[in-house]
């Protein structure tokens, strides 16, 4: 474990590197956010696994601004909105991101296909490591996964493929256009036997594919509504665009609903 990157009266963030033989990837950086009071106490915490780790905590490593996940969670803890959570951020693979974040091939040969290997890395390799090193609540009820764009798509896949591991998923502007038919088919064939809580959002100005993003998210929300085991919140962000600033703005409410909220379907 490397030295702490940030230390304050709030939470701490550290990083370490891990090889991913499944993806023929060496020294992938993993970020770990520990909530305020972690080092001085003995409590165990829920865990949220998030993709595109470069963009979550530090503006200097981000593609286009960071989510400010650590600062947001620190603030929610100070306001007693949450008792805290451990966040594990996995750096994307750069040019391999499209391949790693979809288990299905994209349209016109646009990559994809390594998503199942990436998901298995998190479930079979990384999660046991995190549960062994930190005071986690390792059961499915306290384990979530979240990401944006194709990171939202792979979060969707992981939650449905591994319902015994994840009980909650955050899908920020998910890129269902990448493999629309396969995504819909996955939900319909999942046969969920355990409750799954899904937060999903989409902006109305998601770039060149804004109509597809909006239509696909609405379609998936309708499909979720037909699944008795899926509890969802679907948010349409009027004027929301496809970038980290938009996802950062929606993250606090999404987190609170996923980990602290109650209730059935809320469509906004």
Protein Blocks (a to p, Z undefined) as FASTA:
>chain_A
ZZdfbdcfbdcddddddddfknopghiacdddddehklmmmbdcdddddehkllmmmmkl
pmnopeklmmmmmmmmmnopagbdcddddddehjmmmmmmpcbdcehhiggjilmmmmmm
mmmmmmmmmmmmpccdfbfklcccddehjlmmmmmmmmmmmmmlpccdcdehiafklmmm
lmmmmmmmnopabdcdddddddfbeojklmmmmmmmmmmmmmmmmpmkbccdddddehia
cdfklmmmmmmmmmmmmmmmgcddddZZ
